[in-house]
């Protein structure tokens, strides 16, 4: 009897002192703050609650540049996260990091997780895929520029508030009328290069660079100093003189001017739709990106902005099993639809788009479907698939600097775009020399 009692006590003590099987922690470094950061943390928490084997640990590391830089330094000291969020224009730079990247299509295959590029919106999947169609990173927060307009100012100017201008000539005519009716400025836009060069080229099915915008190799050369882009920038500069168009700076600096009612028409990221709706004290209208109607093939489709999730090598095998399961979770229609609806970013899968539509989200939220319609307007071509150019963060800075020279009246559009191409090509050759084996 005493012997059995001692055995029972020993067993009880073993259970009490033996730790429970701990969940495998997976570090996720990201660049989202504020409300978007809260939504990202909710995604991680919901996944963690859905199973007990893995725990995603999201960590804010600053803006995109700061996050990527932190990941690079961490990799050198072998303290890198399993997942890092990287902005879309750094795709070529990430691809060049040989030995550091675990391509997502390989990860999902190795872990036997369902993964089909056909399930994702083509214009999203294509941006992050190689020439064979293999997805290299996981699309996460994708946006595209759309048109917003102030319906109240349209009414005051005698314009139909239910009809968005569709072409650049229509934009010009409406903006002039709005200025005549007292608007501080007719039109302003955010992210100058992204909207007026990168997406403008894609929407008009024009090459930004040779070699399929860089998808075909590092020896690509920039070609956006063509007559169509030159004409467009020239027109903006002419409108600038009378504030029919008014340059408001880089990044998102133009958005507050629209929200305050200064500028009647605004072109900016589809992901700012919720902020605009919440902070504007007027009725907001929505429309597709405008195009020049005489350009053959226009409108085509726009390309994305935002960021993607890259998987870094050098972590324990158990973590990669968890990463694959996390990506499979993020791809679920209900998860992706909720992310899309709560943030304004594009749904990355067709199923999430269809679910949002079936749930009546687009009926309740006019304008929310425009970004998807615009991205899927036509099947992507080699000119509208995306951009795969090395050092493109620096190239975009050069483009923005030269556009500012035009809008400041210091250079012609042709001279500025020629210089932007020249400066950009120098950066491309430097990148090519630094990555001879790619």
N, C-alpha and C positions, 0 to 999 in steps of 0.2 A: 504493500500500500504506500509506504514511504517512498519506495523507488519510483512508483508511477507518479506520485506527487512531484518529486524532483524533476522527472522528465517533463512534466507539464509546465513547471516553472521555467525550466531551461528553454523550452520551445517558445513560451510567452516572451521571455527576455530577448530571444533571437528576433522575433517579429518586431519588438519595440525598438531595438537598436539598429536594425537593418534599414537603411534609407530606401525610400520608394524609388523606383526607376525614374530618373530625371529625364525630362523632355530635352531633346537635342536643340540647342539654341542656334539660331541662324541670324547673323547680323545683316541688316539692310540699311545701307547709308543712302540718304535721300536729300533733296534740295527743296522740299515743300514746307512752307511756314504758314501761319495763320489758319484760315478755315480749311484750305486744301491740306495742310498738314494734319489737321484733326480728322479729315476724311481718310487720309492715308493710314493714320494710326488705327482708325476703326476697322479698316480692311484687315490689318494685321491681327487685331484683337478678335475679330470674327473668325478668322482662320484658326487662330490659336484655340478658340472655344469649340471649334468643330471637330477637334481630335486632340489626343493627349501625347502624341509621340514627338511633335516638333513645336518649337516656339519661335516665331518670327519676332526679332527685336529691332524695330525701326529707330534710326538715329539721324537727327537733322545735322547736316554738316555745312550749312551755308548755301550760297547760290550754286548754280551748276558748275561753274569754274572751280569754286572752292571745294565742292564735293569730289569732282574728278581728281583734282590735285591731291586731296587728302588720301584718296584711294591709291593713287600712284605711289605716294610716299609710304603708305602702309604696306603695299605689295613688296616694296624693296626691303622692308623690315619683317616681312612674313607675318604681318598682323592685319592683313586685308580682310574686308567683309566678304561674304559669299555673294551678295547682291549689291550693286551700286547703280543709282539712277543717273543717266547721262543724257544731256540734251541731244536733239536729233542731228545737229550739224557737226557733232563730234564723232559721228559714226565711222568715218574713214580713219580717224585717229585711233579709235578703239580697235578697229580691225588690224591696224599696223602693230598693235602690242602683242607680238607673237609670243606664245607660251603663257600669256597672262589670261587669255579669254577662253572660256568654255562655251562654245556656240550652243545656243538654246536647242537647236534641232538635234544636236548630238546628245545633249543632256537628257532630253525627253525620250530619245530613242534608247539611250543606255539604261534609263530608269523604267522603260516600258510604260510610260505614261502616254495616253492618247494625245496626239498633237498633229493637226493638219493645217498647213498654211491656207488651204482653200476655205477654211472656216472664218478667216479674218478678212476684213475689208481690203480689197486689192491695193488701194492707194496707201494703206497703212502698212500692210505686210511687205509690200514691195520696197518700201523705204529701207527696211531693215533686213533685206534678204540679199544673198549673193546672186551672181548671174544664173546659177542653177536653180534658183527659187528656194534655197535653204535659208530659213530664218535664223539670223545670228544672235539677235537679242529679242527680248520680250516686249512688244508694244504696250505702253502703260498709259501715259497721259498724252493724248494726241489732240491737236486743235488745228484749225485752218482759218484764214481770215474771211470774214463776212461783212456785209454792209449793214449799218444801223442808221436810222434816221429819226428825227424829231417830228412826230406827227402833228404836234401843236403848231410848230413853226411852218410846217407844210400847209396847214389850214390857213394860217395867217397870211401866207404868201399866195394863196389861191391855187395851191397844188393839191392834187388828189392824195390824201393821206393813206389811202389803201393800196397805192401802186408805187412800188419802189423803182427808182431809176435802174434800168438794166444795162445801158451802155455808157461809155465815157462821154459821148456827145450829150446824152440825156442828163448825166451828172452835171456837166458844165452848164447846161441850160437851167436846170433846177437850182444849182448853186448861185447863179447870177440873179435869179429871181428872188431867192432867199435873202441875198445880200441887199437887194433893192427894197425888201420888206423889213430891213432892220437887223438881220442876223449879223453878229460880230464877224463870223466867217461862214462861208458856205460849206466847205469840206475840209476835214483834217484826217490824218491817218497815223497809226502807230507803226513801229518797227519798219522803217523806210525800205531797207534792202529786202526784207522778207516779203513785203507786200508789193513794192513797185518794181522789183527786179526778179526775185526768185519766183514768187507766185504769179506775177504778171507774165513771165516767160512760160510757165507751165500752162496757165489758163489760155494762152494763145498758141500753145503747142510749138514753142520756140526753144531751141537748145540754150541752156545757160552755159554749157561747156561741151567740148567734143567728147568722144568716147562715152556717149550716153550719159552725159552729166557726171562722168567720172566712174560710173559703174563698170565700164570696160577696162579700166586700168589707170595707173597713177600718172601716165603721160598725157592726161587730158589738159586742154587749154581752154580758157574762158572765152566766150563768144558773145556775151550779152551787150556789147557795144554795136548792136545791129540797128538798122534804120527804124524798126518798129519800137524798140525800147527807147532809142534816142528821141523819136517823135513824141512818145508818151511823156518822158521827163521834160522835154521842151514845152509841152502843153501845160504841165503842172507849174513850171516856172513862170509862164505867161499869166496863168491864173493867180499865181502868188502876188503879183503886182497889185491886184485889186481885192485880195483876200477871198476870191472865189474858191481858191485853195489856199490854206494857210499851214505852213510847216510848223509843227509843234515840238520837234525834238525826237530823240531816239527812244527805243524801248516803248513803254506804255504811257509816256508823258502826255500824249494827246487825249487819252481817255477821259481825264477829269474835265477837260474843256467841253466835251460832249455832254457829260453828266450834268454840268452846270448850265447847259443850254446856250453856251457861247457859239458852238459850231453845230449846224443843223444836220450835217451828214458826217458819218464817221465810219472808217474801215479799220477793223481791228480783229483781234483773236475771238473765235467763237467761244473760247473758254471764259471770256469776260462777260458773257451774256447775263449771268446771274447777278454779278455786281452792278452792271448797268441798269438792269431792271429794278434792283433794290435801292439804288442811290439816285435815280433820276426822278424828278418831280413832274414828268410829262409822259405822255404815251409814246412808247418806242415802237418803231416799225423795223422790219428786217428784210434783207434782200441778198441775192447772190453778189459775188464780186462782179463789178462791171467789166466790159470788154470793148475793144474796138471792132465794130461789126464788119469792117472791110477786110479784116485779117482772116484769111482762109483757115478753117478748122476751129475757129473760136466760136463759142467757149468750149474748152476741152475739160480739164479737171484741175483743181488746185492741189497743192501738196501740203504736207502737214508740218506743224511745229510741235513743240512739247518735248517729251523725253521718253526714254526706253530703259528697260532693266537689263543690265549686263551681268553675267555670272563670271566671277573670277576664279581661276584655278588655285590650287594649293590649300584647299580646305579639306577636312576629313570627309570620307566617302558618305558617312551618314548624313552630313549636311546637304549634300547634293540630292539625296533621296527626298529630303524635306523641301528643298527648293523646287524640285520637279512637281511635287504634290501641291505646293503653294501656287505655282504657275497654272496648274490644272484647275485649282480652285478659282483663281482670278479670271479664268476663261469661262466659267459657268455663266450661262445667260443671265440668271437672276443677280449674280454678283456684279457682272459687268454693266448690266442695265442700271443698277442702283448707283454705281460709281459715275456713270454717264449722267444720270438724272440729278445727282447731288452736286456735281462739280461743273457741268457744262462741257467736259471733254467728250470727244467722240467715243461711241461704243466701238470697241476694236473688232467685234464679231458681228456677222449678219444676224445671228440668233438674238443677240442683245438688242439690236435695232428693232427687229421684229417684235420682241417681247415688249419693248418700250411703247411701240405703236399699239400693240394689242391692249396694253394697260391704259391707253388713252392719254399718255404723257404729252404727245405732240398736239393733241386736241386742246389740252389744258394749258399748254405753253407754246403759243404761237412763236415761230422763229427757231424753235429748238431743233427742228429737223433739217433746216437749211444747210447746215454744215455737212451733214451726211449726203444730202441730195447733190451738193456741189462736188464733193469728193468722188461720188459715183456717177457723175453726169455722163462720162464716157469711160471706157476701159483705158487705163493709163498707157501712155506711149513711152518711148525711151526719153522723150523730152518732159514728160509730166509724171514720171515715176517717183522722182525724188532727186536728191543730191548726194553724191558720194565723193566729195573732194577733201583732200587733206588740208589741215590748217584753216578750215572754213570759218572758224570763229574770227580769225584775224582778217580773212578776206572780206567778211561781212563788215568789219570795222572800216576797212579801206573803202568799200562801196558807200557806206554811210557818210564818211568824211567827204567824199567827192560829190555826193548828192547835196550835201550842205553848201558846197561851193556854188552849185547851180542855183539853189533856192536863195542864196545870199547875193546872187547877181555877179559873182566873181568869175564864173566860167560858163561856157556854153555846155549844153548837155553832151554834145559829141566829145568835146575836149575832156570833160570830167569822166565820162564812161570809158574813153580810151585810156585815161590814166588809171582808172580803177581796174581795168583788165590787165594793164601792164604791171601794176603793183601786185595784183592777185596772182598772175602767172609766175612772178618771181617767187612768191610764197609756195606755189605748187611745185616749182622745180626744187626748192629747198627741201620740201617734204619728200619728194621723189628720191633725191640724193640720200636722205636720211633713212630711207626704207628700200634699199636696192633689191631685196629678195622678195618683195611683194608683187 
